[in-house]
Amino acid sequence: MASADAYADEPWGHRHLPNFIVRSKEPFNAEACPDRLVDSFITPTEQHFRRNHGPIPNIDAQAWSMSIEINAESSSVAKVKRTLRLDDLSKLPQFEVVAVLECAGNRRDGLKAIKPVNGVTWGAGTASNARWGGCRLRDVLAAAGVPAHLCDPFYANPRHVEFAAYGEVTDDEQYASSIPLEWAMNPLNMVLVATEMNGMPLLRDHGFPARIVAPGIIGARWVKWLKYIRVQDRESDGYYQQRDYKILPPIAGASNCEEFWPRFPALMEMNIQSAICRPTADECLQIGRPYRVRGYALTGGGRAVDRVEVSLDGGRTWNLADMYTMQTKADSRSGQRDWTAKHWAWVLWSFRIESVPPNCTIACRAWDSGGNTQPSAAVWNYRGVMNNSVFHVHPPTTGSAPSRL
């Protein structure tokens, strides 16, 4: 459990508070101002949202180390425990991946509006797109002696790789979480032990000196301030894997949630999501003038966002938005998909309203390559996670206010 004085050494000098909507100071939790997220495809580090469960550890890069452990009882491989430092990571092949990081609680405010939820109240600002650099987790594990056959999908006992963080947290002895080993060992999935963000060393808020980057998977599994990486026969027993970041049924609440935690799986892949960043809810639009609506869209598991649709009548009719994303090998104009490609970055989109109607309700929804789209209404859950309902904004309109193109 985090002690009160543990927050005395927070990195306030790197936080650029005007860029954020601060939701809590201890631990520091701040979402990006949504209207700024669409200014750049790569979110500047100083605008990337911050999510923490405790105080930020102050780690000396020269003294830092993490252990790599193989502790799979069902395997014939002998138990392994090795120690790696930053120099060891730098000697492995280096990679970069542009990937969107989204907190599973993004847009929790929409579920809180239905009835109370357990968690930090977030709007749509806990999603950001960055360029991450480091070595692949599969190379780290292989260098430590994890054999390729240990992640064979036909083994009797599915194996997992657990990550734990240095530092104190509010709900457990340490922050620990895990993902399936098979996912981590697939080179196409680009799971990194990252040491850089947007071409620079990680900031303390973002996991310095090393963190996990798991594209396509919820942010709760992107463990920061790495203390150990462990291959084992079962997923993490930690609080944040077993009693958090799960979608419980609507009948589960504060009084009875304990009976439901073990019955439902830990969240992994992000779901299809989109949000309107401009206009904001309080931005006044001029009736009869043009306006360009802007937002982001994302999805999980390496799937592609295929289209974004915008409605000006609250969802009765829909029109296609223009999308902006990274180039892929396939020619999008042909309608042919490159099925070898994985998609980890978000999509920015825009839609031009030729003439703003009075009293309009603007809505957006996205579709991905799995045929998934956003539900028309939010379904409440106790932890307030994975709200991806159709996004609505009802900006005020006037006959004299300026419009933004």
N, C-alpha and C positions, 0 to 999 in steps of 0.2 A: 504494500500500500504506500502511496506517495505521501511523504511528510511535508508539513507546511513550509519548512525552510528549504526544501528541495527546489523551489521555484525562484530562489534568490539569484540564480545565474542564468536567467533566460536570455536568449540572443535578440534583445529588443532592437539593436542597431540594424538588423537585417530585415526588419518586418514591414517597413514602408506602410504604416497603418492606413493612410488615405486610400490605398488600393483595395481595402478589404471591408467587409461587414463583419466585425468581431462578434462572435457568438459567446465566447467565454475566455476569460483571461488566464485562469488556472484550472485545468490545463488550457493552453492557448489553442483556440479553435476559431478560424476565420475563413469565411468564404470569399471568393472573388466577387467583385461588383459585376453582375452579369452583363451590363451594357458594354463593359470593356473587354469581355472575353472574345467578342467578334472582331476586335481590331487587328488580330494577328492569328494566323493559322497555328504557329508555335506560340504558346503562352509564355510571355517573359517570366523568368524565375521570380522576379519581385511581385508578380501578380498571381502566381500559382497558389491555389488555396492551401491552407495549413490544417491538418487534422492530427490531433494528439490525444493520448489517453493518460498522460502524465507529464512531468517535467522533462525538459530537453537535456539529455546527457551531454556533458562537455568532454569529448574524448580526444586525447592526444594521438594524432595520427601515427607518430613514431612508436608509441607504446601499444597501439591497438593490435589486437589479434582476434581471430575467431577460430573455433574448432570445427572440423569436419568429421562427422561420426557415422559409422555404419552400425546400426543396432537392430538388424532384422533377424529375429529369432528363427524364422522359418527358412532362412537362407543358409546354404552351405558355406557362404563366404565368411571368413573369420571377421570378428569385430575389429573395427578400425577406428582410431582416433588420431587425427593429425591437426596441426596448428598452421594456419596461414596468416600472413601479414600483407600489408598493402603491396610491398615489393613482389610478393609471390603472385598476387593477382595481376600486376602489371606485366608479368612475364608470359601470361597466357594470351592467346589471340584476343584482340579487342574488336568489339562490335558496337554499332549504334542502332537504335530503333526509335522511331517516332511513334509514341503510344499515348493514348488518352488514359488518364488516371481519374477514376470516379469513385467517390465514397458511396457505399451502399445506401447511406442515409440521404443522398441527394434528393431534394424536393420533399423532405420529410414534413415541411409545413403543410403540404396538401393533405397528408394523413392526419396531422394534428388538428386540422380544421374539422375533421369528422368527429374525433374524440381524442382524449389525451394519449400520447405515446411515450415510450421510455427512450429518450435520447436527445442529443443536441438538436435544436430547431434549425434546420437548414432550408434555404431556398434552392434556387437552381445553380448556385455558384460553386458547388463542390465537384466540378468536373473541369479538368485542364489538360492541355495537350502539350507534351514536352519531348525534347530529343534527349534520350537517355544513352549513356555510354558506359561500357564496362566489358567484362568477360561473361561468356555464357555459363549458366549454372551447370549445364551438362559437362562442360570442360573442367570446371572446378571439381565436380564429383569424380570425373574420370581421373583427374590428376591425383585425387586422394585415394584412388583404388576401387571405386565403384564399377563393377563389371557391367558391360552392356546388357547381358542377359538378365540382370537383376530387375529390369523394368519390362520384361517380357509380358505382354498383355494377357497371356494364357496361364500365368501362375495361379496357384490356388489361393494365395492371400494377397490381395492388392496392397501395394506398398506406397508409402507416402514419404515426402520430404518435409521435415518440420524446420521452421526458422524461429529463433528467439532473439530478442533484442536486449541490449544493455539498457539500464535505467529502470526507474520505478514507474508503476502504473496504478491507477485508482482501484481496479477491480481484481487484481491477481498479483502473484509474486513477481511475474515478468510478463511481457507481451510475447506470446507464442502463437503461431498459426502454421498451417500446412497446406500443401497442394499435392495431387497425385504425382508420384514419381514418374510415371509414364508421360505425363504432360510436360514435366520439367526436362526430360531427356530427349524429347522430340525437337530436333534442331529448327524446325519450321516455327516453333512457338516462341522462340527468341526470349526465353526467360533469362534474365541477366542478374549477375551480382554487380550492380551498378555503382560506380564511383564518381560519375559525372552527370550533370544535368545541364542541358543547353550549352555544352562545350566547356563548362567550368566545373571544378570540384563541387560536390554536393554541399549545400548549406546545412547547418545543424538541424534546422527545422525539417529538412528534407532527407535526413538520414546519414549525415556525415559520420564516419568516412565511407561506409558501404551499406547498401540496402538491396532488397530484392525488387526487381521490376518484373512483373508477371502480366504481360499484355493480354487483354481480353478478359481478365479476372478482376473481381471487385478489389478495391483498394485495401481492404482489411487483410489481404494476403500479401501485400507488398511490404513486408516487414522492414523497418528501418533499424539503424544502429546495430548491425548484425553481431550477435554474440556466438551463436553456433548454427550450423546446418546439420541436420541429422536425418539419415535414411532409416526408416522404421516400418514395422508391419501394420501400423494403424495411424489414423490421422491424429493430429495434436489433441492432447487431453486438456489444453489450456482453455481458460474461460472464454476467450474471444473466438474459439472454434466451437465450443460445446454449448455455451449459454449466451451467445450473442451472434449477430449476423446470420440469423435464420428467419425464414418467413413462417411464423406460426399462424394457425388458422384463426379466423376472427373470434372464435369462442375462447381463445387464450388471452388472459389479461394478467394484471399484477397479482391477483389473488390465487391464480391457478397455473401460472406459466411453468412452474417447476415440473409438472407432470408432462408437459409438452416438449421441453428442450430435447430430451433424448430420442424423441420419436420422429424428428424431422432433420434432414441433412443440412450440413453447413453450406452456405452459399458459395458458389464459385464464379461462373461466368456472369458477366454483366448482361442486362437485358436491353432490348431495343429502347432507345430514349431520344427525345428531342425537346428543345426548350426555345422559347422566344426570349431574346435578349434585348431587342429593340423593336417596338417601344417598351419602355418600362410601364408599370401599372399607373404611374403618376405623370407620364409624359403626355402633354396635351397635343392632339393632332388637329390640323385645320381641315374642316369639312370641304370637300371638293378639290383639294390639292393632292398631288402625288406624295407618296411616302414609300420608303423601302424598308420592309420588315426584315430583320436579321436574327439568326439564331445558330444553334449547333445541333448536331445529331450524332449518335454513337450507338454501337452495339458490341456484343461480346463474342468470345470464342473464335475470333479471326474472321467472322462473317463480315460482309460488306453492307453498308447502308446503300440500298438501291434507289430510294427516292424519298423526298420530303414533300409533304402536301400542306397547303395553307388554306384555311377557310376564313371568310370574312363575315359569316353568318352563324357563328357558334358551332359549326360542324355539320350543317345541313348539306352544303356543297363544298367541293375541294378543288384546288388548282395546284399544279406542279410548281415547286420552287426551283431556283437555280442552285446547284451544289458546287462547292469548291473543296477539293481534297487532293491528296497526293496522286501523281500519275501512276497507273498500273500498266502492265504489259499489254493488256487487252484493249482493244479499241471500243470505248464505251458507246460510240455512235452506231456501231454495228449490232449492239444488243448481245454480242457473244461474250461470255465470261471466261476469264482465265482461272480455271478451277484450281490451279496450283498456288494462286496468290492468297496470302493471309492479309487481313486488314486490321491494323491495330490503332490507327489514328482516327480522330473524329472527322466529321464533315462540317464545314461551315456552309450556311445556305442563306439565300435572300429571296425575297419576293416583292416585286414592285406593285404597289397599289396605285392604279392610275388616277383614281378619284376617291378619297377617303369618304365613306358613307357616314352619316350621323349615327351615333349610338351603336357602333359596330363592336362585335366581340371577335377578336382575332384568335384563331386556334391553329396548332400545328400538330402533325403526326408524321412518324417515319416508318419505313418498311425496310427490312433487311433481306439478305439473300436466302434466309431460311423461311421466308414468307411470314415472318413475325411482324406485327404492328402493335401500336399502343392501344390499350383498352380505352373505351370512351369514358369510363368512370374509375376512380381509384378504389381499390379494395383495402380496407384498413387491416393493419397487423400491429401487434403490440410493440415491436421494436421500430416500427415506422420505416421499414427498409424497402428498397426496390420500387418506389412509386414511379411508375412510368405512364401514368394515364395521359390522355390527350391534354396538351398544355393550352391554357386559355389566358388571354389578357384582355381586359376591358378598359382601354385608355379613355380618358375624358376627351371630348371633341368640342371644338369651338369654330366660329366663323372667322377668327382673327389671329389665332396662334400660329407661329411658324411651324413648318413641317421639315422633317429631316429626310433627305434623299440618300 
